[in-house]
Amino acid sequence: MELSDANLQTLTEYLKKTLDPDPAIRRPAEKFLESVEGNQNYPLLLLTLLEKSQDNVIKVCASVTFKNYIKRNWRIVEDEPNKICEADRVAIKANIVHLMLSSPEQIQKQLSDAISIIGREDFPQKWPDLLTEMVNRFQSGDFHVINGVLRTAHSLFKRYRHEFKSNELWTEIKLVLDAFALPLTNLFKATIELCSTHANDASALRVLFSSLILISKLFYSLNFQDLPEFFEDNMETWMNHFHTLLTLDNKLLQTDDEEEAGLLELLKSQICDNAALYAQKYDEEFQRYLPRFVTAIWNLLVTTGQEVKYDLLVSNAIQFLASVCERPHYKNLFEDQNTLTSICEKVIVPNMEFRAADEEAFEDNSEEYIRRDLEGSDIDTRRRAACDLVRGLCKFFEGPVTGIFSGYVNSMLQEYAKNPSVNWKHKDAAIYLVTSLASKAQTQKHGITQANELVNLTEFFVNHILPDLKSANVNEFPVLKADGIKYIMIFRNQVPKEHLLVSVPLLINHLQAESIVVHTYAAHALERLFTMRGPNNATLFTAAEIAPFVEILLTNLFKALTLPGSSENEYIMKAIMRSFSLLQEAIIPYIPTLITQLTQKLLAVSKNPSKPHFNHYMFEAICLSIRITCKANPAAVVNFEEALFLVFTEILQNDVQEFIPYVFQVMSLLLETHKNDIPSSYMALFPHLLQPVLWERTGNIPALVRLLQAFLERGSSTIASAAADRIPGLLGVFQKLIASKANDHQGFYLLNSIIEHMPPESVDQYRKQIFLLLFQRLQNSKTTKFIKSFLVFINLYCIKYGALALQEIFDGIQPKMFGMVLEKIIIPEIQKVSGNVEKKICAVGITKLLTECPPMMDTEYTKLWTPLLQSLIGLFELPEDDTIPDEEHFIDIEDTPGYQTAFSQLAFAGKKEHDPVGQMVNNPKIHLAQSLHKLSTACPGRVPSMVSTSLNAEALQYLQGYLQAASVTLL
């Protein structure tokens, strides 16, 4: 693409169309942009547009499109083509910083993100002058530019907060500190001075305080991994200024907005975080500043109001106290009973109250409320921070703290009892206090794993939780209902089973509650209870114990999906999946109606899939329905195909990318359920599965390979009847997969199925080509994963076609190749093979090479006979060799190119492990002994002498054990 006005015009028009609400206009425009983004100059055209276009909307649209383009394509993935040409990469890096700094804020943010994505890959090695260019801009004195630099630096260095320690990371941080720490400190001091110069200028203060927030965030990132020498030497400067800023109150920066935190609150919150970091990690160096900060933060807490805008500040301030009170050498600051009482009364209790804002979120923004409350993302809520402070104080002062709070809990419950409809918030706070007091350690999977011995959880449950859940009206006091259900969830391991069993029908009843939070919690609690494990790892509740409630449970769960706001509620769908899994055949009578409801739901959400977890559990529930029903009645598979295929066809035709991998997995499950030949409806789909476009998306690959394996297992004769049309397509897919380090194992799965199931004559003409491709890949890039898969394949080939056929194909490619493969690959590497079935295939294959391959006995290959036997005994007896060379790194999930739909394995569509030699060989050691005996009968005297002269003593001993177990001898 030329950098021409015509192209800029075309691009402008297509960008406009991507903003159109009508999908008929929007989708083709998106597809067009996707099709041209591989062309040279495409990113430079976008940058030219966002710099020169007169239309502000187009500028912003170009910046977002550019950022997403960088996100998808900048990373260079091994085995994948480089998606941005080198000239474009150089031009982008040369211009982007200047462009970002001279753009308006909205565009600046997008370009700043793009720089940090590029920086993550290229900085510092491939972009050494980035830092210098940024630091030089500090001199400009223009705070629009300075804030652009700070924002970019923040998004670039933020990752230091969660990277694992490594030499590369230390080197990079050192480089950054050398270039950045001093200019940042000077900028910090200068900005603080400017704040006093402009103390009466509100607009200047707003800009300066934005800078101070970013500087404080950068301080956190640069100090996170370790205490840098520079910051230790300059601690006085930083801490004194931080302390001053904490106590500062400027009327001009106060906002009237009760919801949104202002600049002052955001700055103080970050400073609390910085102080907590130093108190936790560098307590020795920070000790002399600590009392000052404790006093300042305590005053801050006591004087800050209950408005929502202070939430982040208050929770960070409380978190600071929580992190300090847990450290043994700050214990003395909290020992005094009056201090403890004061903290409980002035900080903890007020911040546990259920405020009007919480009530509003509970009713009107339930999804966010649930996310914060259930999933622990309420890190920045006052309640969570207060709860952490209780836990921190209990570390050293459990007795006194429990004593103080027990008094509060009792008086709150008495207040509630006087007038429940007015005072219900008192009970809510009491339940929350009990929960935070009692829970010492908690996991998502098991709830509370360690509880405070001083709190009687069962008694509290019976007296205060059950009565609320037993009341006939499920819509009364929704917050208390939600509290009660959450109590069951959290303390499910402490409350005895008989009480939990009493709760099950009550929870099922609450699935009908109008409140989204209440019916969601009820579904979640049921799902958690159904996954609990009892003795000997069986589920705590048996299907028989839940059987009396099956009908009402399933009815209420599916009804809950029709309640307003819950049509795609992931907790309800997960509970449906878990109920199916627990109840098994008890659900069969209801399946016909349930599968209809599930397919209707599938059709509805496929129009616009927006809830990945909901969709995943829905497909899991469909798989469970199929498995459970077809286990009892395999013929029922036809009914499922009738119900599902229409929807599946629509999903495939509309190219609903998120659902395609799931559809292929469900189809594999259905196809594997057929016992005889493949129905024609599947065969019609077969050629479509080989289309290259489907294999371009990495998320499709595992599901497609499995589906093709199912075709080969069930329909090899049908495929063979048109082999000339079908085999080249399959081998084309194999060739594509084998070339990729990330997907080569999938290529082998496909190849192994072809070898195992296809009639030999249909593959004959392609065999040599297959081996040539494999050798080519071995030469180009030999990885441990590839070697393991290669070994399994050649041994499977040997079992299927015979040892002589394997030797002949190797030597047909190049004379003496067979010996080289034995010497260089099979003998030294066989120990790396993992997995029981894989090891068994290799054992049986090597046994065939030893005993059914004449050239092994009377040519120059004979010298390899004993080392091969020795390596086979090693495979049986030595531990697996799981070492991986240094230069080979695991291919991470995120190393798959771009941000495409990742593959999500459906647990209940799982493929049964298949053993291709199962019927032929039961015990490979006995099989080796019997085969050696047979060989020794054919050439008496040879085998014992080869074994006794060259096999080491330990291996010989093992071999004699095999011969004894098989009751045979070597002649």
Secondary structure by P-SEA (a helix, b strand, c coil): ccccaaaaaaaaaaaaaaacccaaaaaaaaaaaaaaccccaaaaaaaaaaaccccaaaaaaaaaaaaaaaaacccccccccccccaaaaaaaaacaaaaaaaccaaaaaaaaaaaaaaaaccccccccaaaaaaaaacccccaaaaaaaaaaaaaaacccccccccaaaaaaaaaaaaccaaaaaaaaaaaaaaaaaacccaaaaaaaaaaaaaaaaaaaaaacccccaaaaaaaaaaaaaaaaaaacccccccccccccccaaaaaaaaaaaaaaaaacccccccccaaaaaaaaaaaaaacccccccaaaaaaaaaaaaaaaaaccccccccccaaaaaaaacccccccccccaaaaaaacccaaaaaaacccccccccaaaaaaaaaaaaacccaaaaaaaaaaaaaaaaaaaaacccccaaaaaaaaaaaaaaccccccccccccccccccaaaaaaaccccccccccccccaaaaaaaaaaaaaaacccccaaaaaaaaaaaaaacccccaaaaaaaaaaaaaaaacccccccccccccccccaaaaaaaaaaaaaacccccccaaaaaaaaaaaaaaccccccaaaaaaaaaaaaaaaaccccccaaaaaaaaaaaaaaaaaaaaacccaaaaaaaacaaaaaaaaaacccccaaaaaaaaaaaaaaccccccaaaaaaccccccccccccccaaaaaaaaaaaaaaccaaaaaacccccaaaaaaaaaaaaaccccaaaaaaaaaaaaccccccccccaaaaaaaaaaaaaaacccaaaaaaaaaaaaaaaaaccaaaaaaaaaaaccaaaaaaaaccccccccccccaaaaaaaaaaaaaaacccccccccccccaaaaaaaaaaaaacccccccccccccccccccccccccccccccccccccccccccccccaaaaaaaaaaaaaaaccaaaaaaaaccccaaaaaaaaaaaaaaccccc
